[in-house]
Amino acid sequence: MSRIPLVEESQRPDLAPLIEKIKAQRGGRFLNLYRTLAHSPTVCEGWLGLFTAIRQKAKLDGASRELAIMRVAVVNGAEYEYRAHMPFALKEGLTQQQIDDLPSWTVSDAYPPKLRAVLAYTDAMTKEIRVPDAVFAAVRAHFDERETVELTATIGGYNLVSRFLEAVQMPHETGELKAHN
């Protein structure tokens, strides 16, 4: 159960325009994450804008994006985020083996050099904050400036997501997840 009650649409008609915007950008659903964020409409709207930019408007390829998100979820123990992004990771071309190997990716041969660079960068940003020069150089070997900024924002942003979800003990969606933050 969430530590913060979920906003019910019927109880907050003043939020109807924001809720409709969320539904339009998140597959028609008002997910528990947004039902919690809606307690602060300005934070909720900013969050929606940031994660719409990361997920839907970025140049960064979907496999790299979803791999970084999934690794953040694994490192931070964020089951909600992990479960929410599994279908997207598969849709973007990651294999079940790559997903299964995330906890011990450093000893897996399931990742080509580009994805290994994403994983090392994700680990450095998530676990250590400061990124070693060699790790950053490996990322730059595969991504241009825009993609590097987008990958960095994805990793940083989804660390925010997982920390928020875990702090408020976000309950899983009922039924199948079709959209996410």
C-alpha positions as CSV (number, residue, x, y, z in Angstrom):
1,M,0.0,0.0,0.0
2,S,1.3,3.4,-0.9
3,R,2.4,5.7,1.9
4,I,0.6,8.5,0.1
5,P,-3.1,8.0,-0.9
6,L,-3.7,7.7,-4.6
7,V,-5.7,10.6,-6.2
8,E,-9.1,9.4,-7.4
9,E,-10.2,11.2,-10.6
10,S,-13.8,11.5,-9.4
11,Q,-12.6,13.4,-6.2
12,R,-10.5,15.9,-8.1
13,P,-12.4,17.5,-11.0
14,D,-10.0,20.5,-10.7
15,L,-7.3,18.1,-12.1
16,A,-9.3,17.0,-15.1
17,P,-7.1,18.8,-17.7
18,L,-3.9,17.4,-16.2
19,I,-5.3,13.9,-15.9
20,E,-6.5,14.0,-19.5
21,K,-3.0,15.1,-20.6
22,I,-1.4,12.3,-18.6
23,K,-3.8,9.8,-20.2
24,A,-3.1,11.1,-23.6
25,Q,0.7,10.6,-23.1
26,R,0.5,7.4,-21.1
27,G,-1.6,5.0,-23.1
28,G,-5.0,6.1,-21.8
29,R,-4.2,5.3,-18.2
30,F,-3.9,7.3,-15.0
31,L,-1.2,5.2,-13.4
32,N,-0.5,5.0,-9.7
33,L,2.7,7.0,-10.1
34,Y,0.7,9.9,-11.5
35,R,-2.1,9.4,-9.1
36,T,0.5,10.1,-6.4
37,L,2.3,12.9,-8.1
38,A,-1.1,14.6,-8.7
39,H,-1.1,15.7,-5.1
40,S,1.3,18.3,-6.4
41,P,0.0,19.3,-9.9
42,T,3.1,21.4,-10.7
43,V,5.5,18.6,-9.9
44,C,3.3,16.2,-11.7
45,E,3.2,18.3,-14.9
46,G,6.9,18.9,-14.8
47,W,7.5,15.1,-14.3
48,L,5.3,14.3,-17.2
49,G,7.1,16.8,-19.5
50,L,10.6,15.5,-18.5
51,F,9.7,11.8,-19.0
52,T,7.7,12.4,-22.2
53,A,10.9,14.1,-23.6
54,I,13.1,11.2,-22.5
55,R,10.8,8.4,-23.6
56,Q,9.1,9.8,-26.7
57,K,11.1,12.7,-28.1
58,A,14.7,11.7,-27.7
59,K,17.1,10.6,-30.4
60,L,18.7,8.0,-28.1
61,D,17.8,4.5,-29.4
62,G,15.2,2.6,-27.5
63,A,17.3,-0.4,-26.6
64,S,19.9,1.7,-24.9
65,R,17.3,3.8,-23.1
66,E,15.4,0.7,-21.8
67,L,18.6,-1.1,-20.8
68,A,19.6,1.9,-18.7
69,I,16.2,2.1,-17.1
70,M,16.1,-1.6,-16.4
71,R,19.6,-1.5,-14.9
72,V,18.7,1.4,-12.7
73,A,15.7,-0.5,-11.4
74,V,17.9,-3.6,-10.7
75,V,20.5,-1.6,-8.8
76,N,18.0,0.3,-6.8
77,G,15.7,-2.7,-6.1
78,A,12.8,-0.9,-7.7
79,E,10.5,-3.8,-8.7
80,Y,7.6,-1.5,-9.9
81,E,10.0,0.2,-12.4
82,Y,11.5,-3.2,-13.4
83,R,8.1,-4.7,-14.1
84,A,6.8,-1.6,-15.8
85,H,9.7,-1.5,-18.3
86,M,10.1,-5.2,-19.1
87,P,7.6,-5.1,-22.0
88,F,9.2,-2.0,-23.3
89,A,12.7,-3.4,-23.1
90,L,11.6,-6.5,-25.1
91,K,9.7,-4.3,-27.6
92,E,12.9,-2.2,-28.2
93,G,14.9,-5.3,-29.0
94,L,16.5,-6.4,-25.8
95,T,16.5,-10.2,-25.4
96,Q,15.1,-12.1,-22.4
97,Q,18.7,-13.3,-21.8
98,Q,20.0,-9.7,-21.6
99,I,17.2,-8.8,-19.2
100,D,17.8,-11.9,-17.1
101,D,21.6,-11.2,-17.0
102,L,21.2,-7.6,-15.7
103,P,22.1,-8.5,-12.1
104,S,25.4,-9.9,-13.2
105,W,26.0,-8.2,-16.5
106,T,29.7,-7.8,-16.1
107,V,30.2,-11.6,-16.4
108,S,27.6,-12.1,-19.2
109,D,28.5,-12.3,-22.9
110,A,24.9,-11.2,-23.9
111,Y,25.9,-7.6,-24.4
112,P,27.7,-6.0,-27.3
113,P,30.2,-3.2,-26.6
114,K,27.7,-0.4,-27.0
115,L,25.3,-1.9,-24.4
116,R,28.2,-2.8,-22.1
117,A,29.1,0.9,-22.2
118,V,25.5,1.8,-21.3
119,L,25.6,-0.6,-18.4
120,A,28.9,0.6,-17.1
121,Y,27.8,4.3,-17.4
122,T,24.5,3.4,-15.6
123,D,26.3,1.7,-12.8
124,A,28.8,4.5,-12.3
125,M,26.1,7.2,-12.3
126,T,23.8,5.2,-10.0
127,K,26.3,3.7,-7.6
128,E,29.2,6.2,-7.5
129,I,27.7,9.4,-8.9
130,R,31.1,10.4,-10.4
131,V,31.8,8.7,-13.7
132,P,35.4,7.6,-14.4
133,D,36.9,9.1,-17.6
134,A,37.3,5.6,-19.1
135,V,33.6,4.8,-18.6
136,F,32.6,8.2,-20.2
137,A,35.0,7.6,-23.1
138,A,33.4,4.3,-23.8
139,V,30.0,5.9,-24.0
140,R,31.2,8.7,-26.3
141,A,32.6,6.0,-28.6
142,H,29.0,5.0,-29.3
143,F,26.9,8.1,-28.8
144,D,27.1,11.7,-30.2
145,E,26.6,14.7,-27.9
146,R,22.8,14.7,-28.1
147,E,22.5,11.0,-27.4
148,T,25.0,11.3,-24.5
149,V,23.0,14.0,-22.9
150,E,19.8,12.0,-23.4
151,L,21.4,8.8,-22.0
152,T,22.7,10.8,-19.0
153,A,19.2,12.4,-18.4
154,T,17.6,9.0,-18.7
155,I,19.9,7.4,-16.1
156,G,19.5,10.4,-13.8
157,G,15.8,10.7,-14.3
158,Y,15.1,7.0,-13.7
159,N,17.2,7.1,-10.5
160,L,14.7,9.8,-9.5
161,V,11.8,7.6,-10.5
162,S,13.0,4.5,-8.6
163,R,13.8,6.5,-5.5
164,F,10.4,8.1,-5.5
165,L,8.6,4.8,-6.1
166,E,10.5,3.1,-3.3
167,A,10.2,5.9,-0.8
168,V,6.4,6.1,-1.1
169,Q,6.0,2.3,-1.5
170,M,4.2,2.6,-4.8
171,P,1.7,-0.3,-5.3
172,H,1.8,-2.2,-8.6
173,E,-0.9,-1.5,-11.1
174,T,-3.8,-3.8,-11.1
175,G,-3.9,-5.7,-14.4
176,E,-1.3,-5.6,-17.1
177,L,0.9,-2.6,-17.3
178,K,0.5,-0.9,-20.7
179,A,2.1,2.5,-20.0
180,H,4.5,3.9,-17.6
181,N,6.1,7.1,-16.3
